[in-house]
């Protein structure tokens, strides 16, 4: 979405009656950046939750070895 928005914003010179192609490109770039940030936050949050469970070590004493 970011790349398509940038193309529409900066490279396309087409004019359409009632629609601003540059504005649509800007909206696509903003939506793409927002989606990228949200997905990175979700991935980092999910990764940190998974690593918390892996680092835990629980040791039990075997009563027969005493």
PQR file of N, CA, C, O and H, with PARSE charges and radii, in Angstrom:
ATOM      1  N   UNK A   1       0.810  -1.182   0.000 -0.4000 1.5000
ATOM      2  CA  UNK A   1       0.000   0.000   0.000 -0.0000 2.0000
ATOM      3  C   UNK A   1       0.861   1.256   0.000  0.5500 1.7000
ATOM      4  O   UNK A   1       0.516   2.255  -0.631 -0.5500 1.4000
ATOM      5  N   UNK A   2       1.952   1.202   0.692 -0.4000 1.5000
ATOM      6  CA  UNK A   2       2.820   2.373   0.757 -0.0000 2.0000
ATOM      7  C   UNK A   2       3.384   2.689  -0.627  0.5500 1.7000
ATOM      8  O   UNK A   2       3.411   3.847  -1.044 -0.5500 1.4000
ATOM      9  H   UNK A   2       2.233   0.390   1.205  0.4000 1.0000
ATOM     10  N   UNK A   3       3.832   1.657  -1.332 -0.4000 1.5000
ATOM     11  CA  UNK A   3       4.421   1.865  -2.660 -0.0000 2.0000
ATOM     12  C   UNK A   3       3.376   2.357  -3.660  0.5500 1.7000
ATOM     13  O   UNK A   3       3.646   3.265  -4.446 -0.5500 1.4000
ATOM     14  H   UNK A   3       3.810   0.716  -0.993  0.4000 1.0000
ATOM     15  N   UNK A   4       2.193   1.763  -3.630 -0.4000 1.5000
ATOM     16  CA  UNK A   4       1.130   2.198  -4.549 -0.0000 2.0000
ATOM     17  C   UNK A   4       0.732   3.637  -4.244  0.5500 1.7000
ATOM     18  O   UNK A   4       0.512   4.431  -5.158 -0.5500 1.4000
ATOM     19  H   UNK A   4       1.974   1.025  -2.991  0.4000 1.0000
ATOM     20  N   UNK A   5       0.641   3.969  -2.964 -0.4000 1.5000
ATOM     21  CA  UNK A   5       0.310   5.339  -2.577 -0.0000 2.0000
ATOM     22  C   UNK A   5       1.356   6.334  -3.032  0.5500 1.7000
ATOM     23  O   UNK A   5       1.026   7.429  -3.487 -0.5500 1.4000
ATOM     24  H   UNK A   5       0.820   3.324  -2.222  0.4000 1.0000
ATOM     25  N   UNK A   6       2.626   5.952  -2.908 -0.4000 1.5000
ATOM     26  CA  UNK A   6       3.697   6.851  -3.341 -0.0000 2.0000
ATOM     27  C   UNK A   6       3.670   7.058  -4.851  0.5500 1.7000
ATOM     28  O   UNK A   6       3.917   8.160  -5.342 -0.5500 1.4000
ATOM     29  H   UNK A   6       2.894   5.063  -2.539  0.4000 1.0000
ATOM     30  N   UNK A   7       3.369   5.992  -5.580 -0.4000 1.5000
ATOM     31  CA  UNK A   7       3.267   6.131  -7.037 -0.0000 2.0000
ATOM     32  C   UNK A   7       2.128   7.067  -7.400  0.5500 1.7000
ATOM     33  O   UNK A   7       2.291   7.962  -8.230 -0.5500 1.4000
ATOM     34  H   UNK A   7       3.169   5.097  -5.181  0.4000 1.0000
ATOM     35  N   UNK A   8       0.974   6.860  -6.778 -0.4000 1.5000
ATOM     36  CA  UNK A   8      -0.166   7.738  -7.075 -0.0000 2.0000
ATOM     37  C   UNK A   8       0.111   9.179  -6.655  0.5500 1.7000
ATOM     38  O   UNK A   8      -0.303  10.117  -7.336 -0.5500 1.4000
ATOM     39  H   UNK A   8       0.842   6.133  -6.104  0.4000 1.0000
ATOM     40  N   UNK A   9       0.800   9.353  -5.553 -0.4000 1.5000
ATOM     41  CA  UNK A   9       1.043  10.708  -5.034 -0.0000 2.0000
ATOM     42  C   UNK A   9       2.064  11.474  -5.875  0.5500 1.7000
ATOM     43  O   UNK A   9       1.865  12.652  -6.173 -0.5500 1.4000
ATOM     44  H   UNK A   9       1.137   8.591  -4.999  0.4000 1.0000
ATOM     45  N   UNK A  10       3.155  10.811  -6.257 -0.4000 1.5000
ATOM     46  CA  UNK A  10       4.266  11.542  -6.856 -0.0000 2.0000
ATOM     47  C   UNK A  10       4.481  11.290  -8.352  0.5500 1.7000
ATOM     48  O   UNK A  10       5.076  12.129  -9.030 -0.5500 1.4000
ATOM     49  H   UNK A  10       3.317   9.854  -6.015  0.4000 1.0000
ATOM     50  N   UNK A  11       4.009  10.153  -8.883 -0.4000 1.5000
ATOM     51  CA  UNK A  11       4.355   9.821 -10.261 -0.0000 2.0000
ATOM     52  C   UNK A  11       3.196   9.955 -11.248  0.5500 1.7000
ATOM     53  O   UNK A  11       3.422  10.158 -12.441 -0.5500 1.4000
ATOM     54  H   UNK A  11       3.526   9.472  -8.332  0.4000 1.0000
ATOM     55  N   UNK A  12       1.983   9.846 -10.772 -0.4000 1.5000
ATOM     56  CA  UNK A  12       0.840   9.883 -11.682 -0.0000 2.0000
ATOM     57  C   UNK A  12       0.387  11.328 -11.860  0.5500 1.7000
ATOM     58  O   UNK A  12       0.162  12.050 -10.888 -0.5500 1.4000
ATOM     59  H   UNK A  12       1.799   9.680  -9.803  0.4000 1.0000
ATOM     60  N   UNK A  13       0.260  11.729 -13.108 -0.4000 1.5000
ATOM     61  CA  UNK A  13      -0.181  13.095 -13.401 -0.0000 2.0000
ATOM     62  C   UNK A  13      -1.586  13.115 -13.988  0.5500 1.7000
ATOM     63  O   UNK A  13      -2.022  14.135 -14.522 -0.5500 1.4000
ATOM     64  H   UNK A  13       0.443  11.143 -13.897  0.4000 1.0000
ATOM     65  N   UNK A  14      -2.290  12.002 -13.891 -0.4000 1.5000
ATOM     66  CA  UNK A  14      -3.636  11.886 -14.411 -0.0000 2.0000
ATOM     67  C   UNK A  14      -4.595  12.748 -13.593  0.5500 1.7000
ATOM     68  O   UNK A  14      -4.502  12.794 -12.367 -0.5500 1.4000
ATOM     69  H   UNK A  14      -1.936  11.174 -13.457  0.4000 1.0000
ATOM     70  N   UNK A  15      -5.502  13.419 -14.264 -0.4000 1.5000
ATOM     71  CA  UNK A  15      -6.520  14.202 -13.564 -0.0000 2.0000
ATOM     72  C   UNK A  15      -7.881  13.589 -13.835  0.5500 1.7000
ATOM     73  O   UNK A  15      -8.240  13.320 -14.981 -0.5500 1.4000
ATOM     74  H   UNK A  15      -5.578  13.382 -15.261  0.4000 1.0000
ATOM     75  N   UNK A  16      -8.627  13.373 -12.774 -0.4000 1.5000
ATOM     76  CA  UNK A  16      -9.967  12.808 -12.865 -0.0000 2.0000
ATOM     77  C   UNK A  16     -10.920  13.814 -12.238  0.5500 1.7000
ATOM     78  O   UNK A  16     -10.635  14.374 -11.180 -0.5500 1.4000
ATOM     79  H   UNK A  16      -8.336  13.591 -11.842  0.4000 1.0000
ATOM     80  N   UNK A  17     -12.031  14.038 -12.884 -0.4000 1.5000
ATOM     81  CA  UNK A  17     -12.999  15.010 -12.398 -0.0000 2.0000
ATOM     82  C   UNK A  17     -13.609  14.538 -11.070  0.5500 1.7000
ATOM     83  O   UNK A  17     -14.189  13.455 -10.998 -0.5500 1.4000
ATOM     84  H   UNK A  17     -12.262  13.583 -13.744  0.4000 1.0000
ATOM     85  N   UNK A  18     -13.473  15.350 -10.036 -0.4000 1.5000
ATOM     86  CA  UNK A  18     -14.063  15.043  -8.740 -0.0000 2.0000
ATOM     87  C   UNK A  18     -13.205  14.215  -7.809  0.5500 1.7000
ATOM     88  O   UNK A  18     -13.549  14.062  -6.637 -0.5500 1.4000
ATOM     89  H   UNK A  18     -13.001  16.229 -10.095  0.4000 1.0000
ATOM     90  N   UNK A  19     -12.088  13.673  -8.298 -0.4000 1.5000
ATOM     91  CA  UNK A  19     -11.223  12.828  -7.469 -0.0000 2.0000
ATOM     92  C   UNK A  19      -9.796  13.333  -7.587  0.5500 1.7000
ATOM     93  O   UNK A  19      -9.289  13.551  -8.687 -0.5500 1.4000
ATOM     94  H   UNK A  19     -11.809  13.798  -9.250  0.4000 1.0000
ATOM     95  N   UNK A  20      -9.164  13.514  -6.459 -0.4000 1.5000
ATOM     96  CA  UNK A  20      -7.755  13.903  -6.456 -0.0000 2.0000
ATOM     97  C   UNK A  20      -6.897  12.643  -6.287  0.5500 1.7000
ATOM     98  O   UNK A  20      -6.864  12.039  -5.215 -0.5500 1.4000
ATOM     99  H   UNK A  20      -9.575  13.338  -5.564  0.4000 1.0000
ATOM    100  N   UNK A  21      -6.219  12.269  -7.341 -0.4000 1.5000
ATOM    101  CA  UNK A  21      -5.371  11.073  -7.317 -0.0000 2.0000
ATOM    102  C   UNK A  21      -4.252  11.236  -6.285  0.5500 1.7000
ATOM    103  O   UNK A  21      -3.886  10.264  -5.624 -0.5500 1.4000
ATOM    104  H   UNK A  21      -6.245  12.759  -8.212  0.4000 1.0000
ATOM    105  N   UNK A  22      -3.708  12.430  -6.137 -0.4000 1.5000
ATOM    106  CA  UNK A  22      -2.645  12.675  -5.168 -0.0000 2.0000
ATOM    107  C   UNK A  22      -3.149  12.485  -3.734  0.5500 1.7000
ATOM    108  O   UNK A  22      -2.424  11.977  -2.878 -0.5500 1.4000
ATOM    109  H   UNK A  22      -4.005  13.220  -6.674  0.4000 1.0000
ATOM    110  N   UNK A  23      -4.386  12.892  -3.480 -0.4000 1.5000
ATOM    111  CA  UNK A  23      -4.948  12.706  -2.139 -0.0000 2.0000
ATOM    112  C   UNK A  23      -5.176  11.230  -1.852  0.5500 1.7000
ATOM    113  O   UNK A  23      -4.924  10.773  -0.736 -0.5500 1.4000
ATOM    114  H   UNK A  23      -4.975  13.304  -4.175  0.4000 1.0000
ATOM    115  N   UNK A  24      -5.646  10.481  -2.834 -0.4000 1.5000
ATOM    116  CA  UNK A  24      -5.812   9.039  -2.655 -0.0000 2.0000
ATOM    117  C   UNK A  24      -4.459   8.385  -2.387  0.5500 1.7000
ATOM    118  O   UNK A  24      -4.360   7.484  -1.554 -0.5500 1.4000
ATOM    119  H   UNK A  24      -5.850  10.852  -3.740  0.4000 1.0000
ATOM    120  N   UNK A  25      -3.429   8.827  -3.082 -0.4000 1.5000
ATOM    121  CA  UNK A  25      -2.084   8.309  -2.836 -0.0000 2.0000
ATOM    122  C   UNK A  25      -1.609   8.593  -1.431  0.5500 1.7000
ATOM    123  O   UNK A  25      -1.004   7.733  -0.791 -0.5500 1.4000
ATOM    124  H   UNK A  25      -3.510   9.558  -3.759  0.4000 1.0000
ATOM    125  N   UNK A  26      -1.880   9.798  -0.942 -0.4000 1.5000
ATOM    126  CA  UNK A  26      -1.496  10.143   0.429 -0.0000 2.0000
ATOM    127  C   UNK A  26      -2.246   9.284   1.439  0.5500 1.7000
ATOM    128  O   UNK A  26      -1.661   8.819   2.417 -0.5500 1.4000
ATOM    129  H   UNK A  26      -2.372  10.496  -1.462  0.4000 1.0000
ATOM    130  N   UNK A  27      -3.534   9.073   1.208 -0.4000 1.5000
ATOM    131  CA  UNK A  27      -4.333   8.240   2.118 -0.0000 2.0000
ATOM    132  C   UNK A  27      -3.798   6.812   2.134  0.5500 1.7000
ATOM    133  O   UNK A  27      -3.703   6.198   3.196 -0.5500 1.4000
ATOM    134  H   UNK A  27      -4.010   9.452   0.414  0.4000 1.0000
ATOM    135  N   UNK A  28      -3.451   6.285   0.973 -0.4000 1.5000
ATOM    136  CA  UNK A  28      -2.888   4.929   0.913 -0.0000 2.0000
ATOM    137  C   UNK A  28      -1.547   4.839   1.639  0.5500 1.7000
ATOM    138  O   UNK A  28      -1.274   3.849   2.317 -0.5500 1.4000
ATOM    139  H   UNK A  28      -3.528   6.784   0.110  0.4000 1.0000
ATOM    140  N   UNK A  29      -0.709   5.869   1.500 -0.4000 1.5000
ATOM    141  CA  UNK A  29       0.582   5.856   2.201 -0.0000 2.0000
ATOM    142  C   UNK A  29       0.383   5.898   3.715  0.5500 1.7000
ATOM    143  O   UNK A  29       1.066   5.183   4.447 -0.5500 1.4000
ATOM    144  H   UNK A  29      -0.931   6.674   0.949  0.4000 1.0000
ATOM    145  N   UNK A  30      -0.537   6.722   4.184 -0.4000 1.5000
ATOM    146  CA  UNK A  30      -0.798   6.813   5.624 -0.0000 2.0000
ATOM    147  C   UNK A  30      -1.361   5.498   6.151  0.5500 1.7000
ATOM    148  O   UNK A  30      -0.942   5.020   7.206 -0.5500 1.4000
ATOM    149  H   UNK A  30      -1.091   7.303   3.589  0.4000 1.0000
ATOM    150  N   UNK A  31      -2.316   4.908   5.416 -0.4000 1.5000
ATOM    151  CA  UNK A  31      -2.892   3.629   5.843 -0.0000 2.0000
ATOM    152  C   UNK A  31      -1.842   2.521   5.833  0.5500 1.7000
ATOM    153  O   UNK A  31      -1.829   1.674   6.726 -0.5500 1.4000
ATOM    154  H   UNK A  31      -2.656   5.297   4.560  0.4000 1.0000
ATOM    155  N   UNK A  32      -0.976   2.519   4.845 -0.4000 1.5000
ATOM    156  CA  UNK A  32       0.091   1.514   4.786 -0.0000 2.0000
ATOM    157  C   UNK A  32       1.076   1.650   5.932  0.5500 1.7000
ATOM    158  O   UNK A  32       1.500   0.650   6.512 -0.5500 1.4000
ATOM    159  H   UNK A  32      -0.987   3.207   4.119  0.4000 1.0000
ATOM    160  N   UNK A  33       1.443   2.879   6.261 -0.4000 1.5000
ATOM    161  CA  UNK A  33       2.352   3.104   7.397 -0.0000 2.0000
ATOM    162  C   UNK A  33       1.700   2.702   8.711  0.5500 1.7000
ATOM    163  O   UNK A  33       2.348   2.107   9.572 -0.5500 1.4000
ATOM    164  H   UNK A  33       1.099   3.692   5.789  0.4000 1.0000
ATOM    165  N   UNK A  34       0.424   3.024   8.868 -0.4000 1.5000
ATOM    166  CA  UNK A  34      -0.293   2.648  10.092 -0.0000 2.0000
ATOM    167  C   UNK A  34      -0.371   1.131  10.214  0.5500 1.7000
ATOM    168  O   UNK A  34      -0.179   0.585  11.301 -0.5500 1.4000
ATOM    169  H   UNK A  34      -0.102   3.507   8.169  0.4000 1.0000
ATOM    170  N   UNK A  35      -0.648   0.451   9.117 -0.4000 1.5000
ATOM    171  CA  UNK A  35      -0.685  -1.009   9.137 -0.0000 2.0000
ATOM    172  C   UNK A  35       0.669  -1.614   9.451  0.5500 1.7000
ATOM    173  O   UNK A  35       0.752  -2.609  10.171 -0.5500 1.4000
ATOM    174  H   UNK A  35      -0.804   0.894   8.234  0.4000 1.0000
ATOM    175  N   UNK A  36       1.719  -1.029   8.925 -0.4000 1.5000
ATOM    176  CA  UNK A  36       3.068  -1.513   9.200 -0.0000 2.0000
ATOM    177  C   UNK A  36       3.416  -1.364  10.678  0.5500 1.7000
ATOM    178  O   UNK A  36       3.948  -2.287  11.294 -0.5500 1.4000
ATOM    179  H   UNK A  36       1.650  -0.221   8.341  0.4000 1.0000
ATOM    180  N   UNK A  37       3.115  -0.201  11.239 -0.4000 1.5000
ATOM    181  CA  UNK A  37       3.402   0.043  12.660 -0.0000 2.0000
ATOM    182  C   UNK A  37       2.598  -0.906  13.540  0.5500 1.7000
ATOM    183  O   UNK A  37       3.140  -1.477  14.486 -0.5500 1.4000
ATOM    184  H   UNK A  37       2.683   0.549  10.739  0.4000 1.0000
ATOM    185  N   UNK A  38       1.320  -1.080  13.242 -0.4000 1.5000
ATOM    186  CA  UNK A  38       0.486  -1.973  14.047 -0.0000 2.0000
ATOM    187  C   UNK A  38       0.960  -3.417  13.965  0.5500 1.7000
ATOM    188  O   UNK A  38       0.971  -4.122  14.974 -0.5500 1.4000
ATOM    189  H   UNK A  38       0.880  -0.615  12.473  0.4000 1.0000
ATOM    190  N   UNK A  39       1.348  -3.864  12.782 -0.4000 1.5000
ATOM    191  CA  UNK A  39       1.823  -5.239  12.661 -0.0000 2.0000
ATOM    192  C   UNK A  39       3.162  -5.437  13.372  0.5500 1.7000
ATOM    193  O   UNK A  39       3.405  -6.499  13.947 -0.5500 1.4000
ATOM    194  H   UNK A  39       1.339  -3.292  11.962  0.4000 1.0000
ATOM    195  N   UNK A  40       4.028  -4.430  13.339 -0.4000 1.5000
ATOM    196  CA  UNK A  40       5.297  -4.540  14.078 -0.0000 2.0000
ATOM    197  C   UNK A  40       5.057  -4.571  15.580  0.5500 1.7000
ATOM    198  O   UNK A  40       5.689  -5.353  16.290 -0.5500 1.4000
ATOM    199  H   UNK A  40       3.830  -3.568  12.873  0.4000 1.0000
ATOM    200  N   UNK A  41       4.158  -3.738  16.068 -0.4000 1.5000
ATOM    201  CA  UNK A  41       3.836  -3.755  17.496 -0.0000 2.0000
ATOM    202  C   UNK A  41       3.242  -5.092  17.912  0.5500 1.7000
ATOM    203  O   UNK A  41       3.590  -5.632  18.963 -0.5500 1.4000
ATOM    204  H   UNK A  41       3.644  -3.103  15.491  0.4000 1.0000
ATOM    205  N   UNK A  42       2.355  -5.621  17.096 -0.4000 1.5000
ATOM    206  CA  UNK A  42       1.753  -6.919  17.394 -0.0000 2.0000
ATOM    207  C   UNK A  42       2.811  -8.016  17.417  0.5500 1.7000
ATOM    208  O   UNK A  42       2.808  -8.863  18.310 -0.5500 1.4000
ATOM    209  H   UNK A  42       2.073  -5.183  16.243  0.4000 1.0000
ATOM    210  N   UNK A  43       3.712  -8.005  16.446 -0.4000 1.5000
ATOM    211  CA  UNK A  43       4.762  -9.014  16.380 -0.0000 2.0000
ATOM    212  C   UNK A  43       5.703  -8.916  17.576  0.5500 1.7000
ATOM    213  O   UNK A  43       6.069  -9.934  18.164 -0.5500 1.4000
ATOM    214  H   UNK A  43       3.715  -7.316  15.720  0.4000 1.0000
ATOM    215  N   UNK A  44       6.094  -7.703  17.936 -0.4000 1.5000
ATOM    216  CA  UNK A  44       6.994  -7.528  19.082 -0.0000 2.0000
ATOM    217  C   UNK A  44       6.318  -7.931  20.388  0.5500 1.7000
ATOM    218  O   UNK A  44       6.959  -8.515  21.261 -0.5500 1.4000
ATOM    219  H   UNK A  44       5.798  -6.876  17.459  0.4000 1.0000
ATOM    220  N   UNK A  45       5.047  -7.628  20.527 -0.4000 1.5000
ATOM    221  CA  UNK A  45       4.311  -8.011  21.737 -0.0000 2.0000
ATOM    222  C   UNK A  45       4.181  -9.520  21.824  0.5500 1.7000
ATOM    223  O   UNK A  45       4.372 -10.099  22.893 -0.5500 1.4000
ATOM    224  H   UNK A  45       4.526  -7.154  19.818  0.4000 1.0000
ATOM    225  N   UNK A  46       3.861 -10.158  20.717 -0.4000 1.5000
ATOM    226  CA  UNK A  46       3.705 -11.607  20.693 -0.0000 2.0000
ATOM    227  C   UNK A  46       5.035 -12.295  20.968  0.5500 1.7000
ATOM    228  O   UNK A  46       5.076 -13.298  21.681 -0.5500 1.4000
ATOM    229  H   UNK A  46       3.706  -9.687  19.849  0.4000 1.0000
ATOM    230  N   UNK A  47       6.119 -11.770  20.412 -0.4000 1.5000
ATOM    231  CA  UNK A  47       7.437 -12.359  20.627 -0.0000 2.0000
ATOM    232  C   UNK A  47       7.869 -12.242  22.083  0.5500 1.7000
ATOM    233  O   UNK A  47       8.436 -13.186  22.632 -0.5500 1.4000
ATOM    234  H   UNK A  47       6.085 -10.955  19.833  0.4000 1.0000
ATOM    235  N   UNK A  48       7.612 -11.103  22.715 -0.4000 1.5000
ATOM    236  CA  UNK A  48       8.022 -10.936  24.108 -0.0000 2.0000
ATOM    237  C   UNK A  48       7.204 -11.826  25.027  0.5500 1.7000
ATOM    238  O   UNK A  48       7.722 -12.285  26.045 -0.5500 1.4000
ATOM    239  H   UNK A  48       7.151 -10.336  22.268  0.4000 1.0000
ATOM    240  N   UNK A  49       5.958 -12.083  24.707 -0.4000 1.5000
ATOM    241  CA  UNK A  49       5.147 -12.986  25.530 -0.0000 2.0000
ATOM    242  C   UNK A  49       5.622 -14.416  25.403  0.5500 1.7000
ATOM    243  O   UNK A  49       5.625 -15.157  26.386 -0.5500 1.4000
ATOM    244  H   UNK A  49       5.536 -11.710  23.880  0.4000 1.0000
ATOM    245  N   UNK A  50       6.022 -14.813  24.217 -0.4000 1.5000
ATOM    246  CA  UNK A  50       6.504 -16.184  24.024 -0.0000 2.0000
ATOM    247  C   UNK A  50       7.826 -16.412  24.736  0.5500 1.7000
ATOM    248  O   UNK A  50       8.046 -17.487  25.295 -0.5500 1.4000
ATOM    249  H   UNK A  50       6.020 -14.211  23.418  0.4000 1.0000
ATOM    250  N   UNK A  51       8.704 -15.428  24.725 -0.4000 1.5000
ATOM    251  CA  UNK A  51      10.024 -15.616  25.325 -0.0000 2.0000
ATOM    252  C   UNK A  51       9.945 -15.664  26.843  0.5500 1.7000
ATOM    253  O   UNK A  51      10.824 -16.251  27.475 -0.5500 1.4000
ATOM    254  H   UNK A  51       8.525 -14.556  24.271  0.4000 1.0000
ATOM    255  N   UNK A  52       8.925 -15.070  27.449 -0.4000 1.5000
ATOM    256  CA  UNK A  52       8.783 -15.127  28.905 -0.0000 2.0000
ATOM    257  C   UNK A  52       8.569 -16.556  29.370  0.5500 1.7000
ATOM    258  O   UNK A  52       9.117 -16.957  30.397 -0.5500 1.4000
ATOM    259  H   UNK A  52       8.211 -14.594  26.935  0.4000 1.0000
ATOM    260  N   UNK A  53       7.803 -17.313  28.653 -0.4000 1.5000
ATOM    261  CA  UNK A  53       7.528 -18.691  29.036 -0.0000 2.0000
ATOM    262  C   UNK A  53       8.706 -19.609  28.821  0.5500 1.7000
ATOM    263  O   UNK A  53       8.838 -20.604  29.534 -0.5500 1.4000
ATOM    264  H   UNK A  53       7.358 -16.988  27.818  0.4000 1.0000
ATOM    265  N   UNK A  54       9.556 -19.319  27.879 -0.4000 1.5000
ATOM    266  CA  UNK A  54      10.696 -20.177  27.571 -0.0000 2.0000
ATOM    267  C   UNK A  54      11.824 -20.038  28.583  0.5500 1.7000
ATOM    268  O   UNK A  54      12.552 -21.003  28.817 -0.5500 1.4000
ATOM    269  H   UNK A  54       9.449 -18.511  27.300  0.4000 1.0000
ATOM    270  N   UNK A  55      11.988 -18.888  29.180 -0.4000 1.5000
ATOM    271  CA  UNK A  55      13.115 -18.662  30.066 -0.0000 2.0000
ATOM    272  C   UNK A  55      12.905 -19.245  31.461  0.5500 1.7000
ATOM    273  O   UNK A  55      13.844 -19.303  32.255 -0.5500 1.4000
ATOM    274  H   UNK A  55      11.397 -18.104  28.990  0.4000 1.0000
ATOM    275  N   UNK A  56      11.705 -19.668  31.757 -0.4000 1.5000
ATOM    276  CA  UNK A  56      11.415 -20.187  33.085 -0.0000 2.0000
ATOM    277  C   UNK A  56      11.969 -21.594  33.253  0.5500 1.7000
ATOM    278  O   UNK A  56      11.749 -22.454  32.400 -0.5500 1.4000
ATOM    279  H   UNK A  56      10.943 -19.621  31.112  0.4000 1.0000
ATOM    280  N   UNK A  57      12.681 -21.834  34.339 -0.4000 1.5000
ATOM    281  CA  UNK A  57      13.204 -23.163  34.643 -0.0000 2.0000
ATOM    282  C   UNK A  57      12.632 -23.580  35.988  0.5500 1.7000
ATOM    283  O   UNK A  57      12.790 -22.883  36.990 -0.5500 1.4000
ATOM    284  H   UNK A  57      12.859 -21.135  35.032  0.4000 1.0000
ATOM    285  N   UNK A  58      11.972 -24.717  35.993 -0.4000 1.5000
ATOM    286  CA  UNK A  58      11.374 -25.231  37.219 -0.0000 2.0000
ATOM    287  C   UNK A  58      12.088 -26.526  37.560  0.5500 1.7000
ATOM    288  O   UNK A  58      12.119 -27.461  36.760 -0.5500 1.4000
ATOM    289  H   UNK A  58      11.844 -25.283  35.179  0.4000 1.0000
ATOM    290  N   UNK A  59      12.660 -26.571  38.753 -0.4000 1.5000
ATOM    291  CA  UNK A  59      13.378 -27.763  39.177 -0.0000 2.0000
ATOM    292  C   UNK A  59      12.623 -28.407  40.334  0.5500 1.7000
ATOM    293  O   UNK A  59      12.160 -27.731  41.252 -0.5500 1.4000
ATOM    294  H   UNK A  59      12.635 -25.812  39.403  0.4000 1.0000
ATOM    295  N   UNK A  60      12.513 -29.717  40.266 -0.4000 1.5000
ATOM    296  CA  UNK A  60      11.863 -30.479  41.324 -0.0000 2.0000
ATOM    297  C   UNK A  60      12.867 -31.455  41.902  0.5500 1.7000
ATOM    298  O   UNK A  60      13.672 -32.042  41.180 -0.5500 1.4000
ATOM    299  H   UNK A  60      12.889 -30.266  39.520  0.4000 1.0000
ATOM    300  N   UNK A  61      12.808 -31.620  43.211 -0.4000 1.5000
ATOM    301  CA  UNK A  61      13.664 -32.619  43.838 -0.0000 2.0000
ATOM    302  C   UNK A  61      12.964 -33.966  43.783  0.5500 1.7000
ATOM    303  O   UNK A  61      11.762 -34.073  44.024 -0.5500 1.4000
ATOM    304  H   UNK A  61      12.154 -31.143  43.798  0.4000 1.0000
ATOM    305  N   UNK A  62      13.733 -34.981  43.464 -0.4000 1.5000
ATOM    306  CA  UNK A  62      13.184 -36.320  43.431 -0.0000 2.0000
ATOM    307  C   UNK A  62      13.232 -36.898  44.843  0.5500 1.7000
ATOM    308  O   UNK A  62      14.318 -37.029  45.408 -0.5500 1.4000
ATOM    309  H   UNK A  62      14.710 -34.894  43.268  0.4000 1.0000
ATOM    310  N   UNK A  63      12.091 -37.244  45.422 -0.4000 1.5000
ATOM    311  CA  UNK A  63      12.086 -37.733  46.817 -0.0000 2.0000
ATOM    312  C   UNK A  63      12.795 -39.085  46.971  0.5500 1.7000
ATOM    313  O   UNK A  63      13.192 -39.430  48.084 -0.5500 1.4000
ATOM    314  H   UNK A  63      11.209 -37.137  44.963  0.4000 1.0000
ATOM    315  N   UNK A  64      12.964 -39.847  45.913 -0.4000 1.5000
ATOM    316  CA  UNK A  64      13.627 -41.145  46.009 -0.0000 2.0000
ATOM    317  C   UNK A  64      15.141 -41.007  46.108  0.5500 1.7000
ATOM    318  O   UNK A  64      15.806 -41.936  46.566 -0.5500 1.4000
ATOM    319  H   UNK A  64      12.641 -39.567  45.009  0.4000 1.0000
ATOM    320  N   UNK A  65      15.695 -39.896  45.700 -0.4000 1.5000
ATOM    321  CA  UNK A  65      17.137 -39.713  45.716 -0.0000 2.0000
ATOM    322  C   UNK A  65      17.651 -39.244  47.068  0.5500 1.7000
ATOM    323  O   UNK A  65      18.865 -39.198  47.268 -0.5500 1.4000
ATOM    324  H   UNK A  65      15.155 -39.141  45.328  0.4000 1.0000
ATOM    325  N   UNK A  66      16.793 -38.901  47.982 -0.4000 1.5000
ATOM    326  CA  UNK A  66      17.241 -38.433  49.297 -0.0000 2.0000
ATOM    327  C   UNK A  66      17.749 -39.514  50.147  0.5500 1.7000
ATOM    328  O   UNK A  66      18.160 -39.267  51.281 -0.5500 1.4000
ATOM    329  H   UNK A  66      15.807 -38.938  47.819  0.4000 1.0000
TER
END
